[in-house]
């Protein structure tokens, strides 16, 4: 009877404590195991204080999320990608965080470029919980067979290595082993542009530059490789290859020598083919410009407070926790992402994550750039991808394609 009595009393006290807390509604895009990780962080936050109770809700539909925010029926706090910051901020649906950051002396430890991805028109509209950058994965055995004892360091070496590493069937002429990082196509043109010294906007932020030296070098590399081994041959290989990051992914099974990809590939290799002998290196830099080594793109997963939030202080308290050292560390360790804080790059627990060391060292170099943030950012990228496809497949010349692209995107910044 005493045990039942104490349990009842404890339950009543717990209910009273939580009933006095201010509710903070958190909608998140994460699904699967990532959702479990986020729910655990929510639980930790709720147990760490007695003022707020965060209630998490999985809402993977971005359009539903934005529609609810616009109609004043959305969450107090939510997440998204930095690529949407400019668009959302220009519509007035995000709350600037600068005053709260200044008031609470919060933000000095964030990796500079990661924090920059959260800015629009000089204001900070979100905070990064994790960052993404791409590196060059390479199959050590395939490089050794081709006579190489290191990765390609420059754009010139990249094309040389790729042609030698590509193997064809002696009877059909079809590609058996792809030497160039031409799968998947979606990731590497932007990353190569930055790695090869280019940029997509002028330093003053007033003019878009889809035709820049870095993009030209990147597209020339891709087209020259495809032309040499056969554009149809490349298309046949990529269409018949196993699906991206599946057990039959061409790099994972050993049919691709070089690959530009993110940190998640490392863990999937460990899961699907733990015997694969691979390494991780920086992207090639332009021949004769070693000072640009370590270049590429940096993007981030962002936490933000909608302007229609009904509990902005509670939302801010939760963001400070999940983007703070404790919350961010839990998130990074649980799903293998790269944290957005300088101090966590040196954390011994996080450094145990497979492949983390290479990514951390590259980030610390400071040569990474972010895609320009403005309302029509997604349209800009979409227009470029369409034109890039035509150029690398020989349907348009480099000069004609980039001239056409420049005209099409001329007014997107206005």
Secondary structure, DSSP 8 states (H G I E B T S, - for coil): -HHHHHHHHHHHHHHHHHHTSEEEEEEE---HHHHHHHHHHHHHHHHH-SSEEEEEEE---HHHHHHHHHTT-S-SEEEEEGGGHHHHHHTT-B---HHHHHHTT--TTB-HHHHHTTEETTEE--EEEEEEE-EEEEEHHHHHHTT-SS---BHHHHHHHHHHH-EE-TTT--EEEB-SS-SSHHHHHHHHHHHTT--SB-TTSSSB-SS-HHHHHHHHHHHHHHHHH-HHHHHHHHHHSB-TTSTTBHHHHT-BSEEEE-THHHHHHHHH-TT--EEEE---B-TT-GGGTT-EEEEEEEEE-BTT-S-HHHHHHHHHHHTSHHHHHHHHHHH--B-SBHHHHT-TTGGGSTTHHHHHHHHHHT-EE----STTHHHHHHHHHHHHHHHHTTSS-HHHHHHHHHHHTTTTT-
